[in-house]
Each structure stands twice: as structure tokens, then as C-alpha cells.
Amino acid sequence: MDSGTTVKDGIVIEDSDGNQFVWIPVSNVDGDNDATNNNQNEEDLIKVDSDKTVEITLGRYTFDSSGNAALKQNGDNQKKDIPIDNDYNESINTNRTNGGAGAKDLAKFIQSVKDNHGYYIARYEAGKEGKKLVSKSVSVWKVVTQFEASTAAQGMYGIEDEEANYVESDLVNSYAWDTAIVYIQAMDEKNKNYANATSPNSSLENTGKTGDEKCHIFDMAGNVEEWTTEYSTYTDGGGIYPCVIRGDYDGGFYTAYRTYDATEFSYSYVGFRPLLYLK
């Protein structure tokens, strides 16, 4: 297993089946660890190298054309209705009245990040071995609805798996997706506009084969777009489109891009990615 030795490189963990996840370090969930308000706590900041530390707040973000991140909702405000670009939100409720699958337990995820100063995101887009979800370099799992993606991600570890004693798995949420972009951009000046990166490939590759790898995380900008637990309030002519997709697959969109679709739809260019957080 190739892994960085510091958070700057991207620290990879591997389970007994060879699935790999990357640690996303987080300073705080409220954004208060800021030198501008004299509330900076050095030991909680993320060390990039010997002379640089950064603050990474768990949150939902937007990014301008230069990649600059604007925090729209921090983890402490999870119960508030704070939409992004008017249409997009993250619900604390698992069963949403507007359709689509919500996070397994958003409050539990955020508390875990607060307690442990981070979470894990799948190194690879979801793949499948038999009927089992994997995070390895295999054929990408596509033609999957958002509900199916959520069910697979939440059930990645069953009661017979030792990992189930230590971690919860879920479909990636908007806090996890956006904060991963903030982390990648903060670790290396060359990646400072990864939010606007586009797919390096125009046809599907096996997971991890496109060349899009940042901090050991593959293909957030490329290969397939990805379902998340975020939801949209967009409707059109009676149609309801509550399920939110992130990323790019053919160069037309970009890493931070959000779009919406219906619960019943599945496509050859849309997959998903699980996350882990410590119990």
C-alpha cells in the first residue's frame, strides 16, 4: 500500500479486504480557531510542513473561479436550514420528505469529526467485487441510483466485519466532499484551484487510472460524477430532482460542481464514494 507519511501527502489506511481510505484532517467544526479573533489554538491546527499550519473547518463551501473557499455552513450549524446557491441543502433527517437518501446520522458524523479531528474518505470511487462495495482500483460502479448508492455505502461493513466495531460507513455528504477540497487545496500550492479542476479523461477508466490523484485521493474531479447525501429543492414542470451529484466526468463540469437529478435515475457516468468516521 502506498501512503503518505504526513497529512500533506495523504495518509492511507487499508482494511483486511484491501479497501483504502484517506484521512481528511479537520481543525474544528465551528470555524472559531482563527487568528483574526485571537482564538487560535496551535495544537488544533493542521501542520502542512515545518513552518506552515492551516485551519480546516468542517463545512459546506462554495468556491470562486480561483478556488477560494467561502464557508457557507459549519458543522455546528447542522440543524439550521442553510441552502447553498438557493437549491442545495444537507438534511439532518435520514428519511427526507422531498425524496432521496440522507446521511445515516449527520449529527453523529459531525460529532465524530469534532472528537477525532477528522474523517476518512474513500481513496477510490466505488467499485464492486461480486455484490460487494470496494474502494480499490477496479471497474467503477455505475448505473446506480442515489438510493442504491446510499444503501451500499451504509452497508459496507456488516456485523461480521471487525471494522464495524470501530467505524461507521456512509455515502459521502456535502460536508465531507467540500472539506476534502479545502484540505487538498491547503496542502499544496499546485492544487490551490482543485475546486475547478475538470476530468482528465473523456471515457470511463478503472478507478484510480485517470491520473487525477491529489493527496492520494483519486478522481474527485474526474472519471464519473458522484451521488451524495446533499439534496436539492429544484423542481421543473412537476418533476422533482432531490438527489445531488458532485464532480465531473467529461470535462464539462468540475470538482466542486453541484447538480441535481431524480431518485429513479441512474447513468453510465454517475457513481459514488463512501466515507468512514470513527465511532
Summary of the structure (lengths in Angstrom):
residues: 279
radius of gyration: 17.4
end to end distance: 24.5
largest distance: 56.0
contacts: 952
relative contact order: 0.19
helix: 19%
strand: 30%
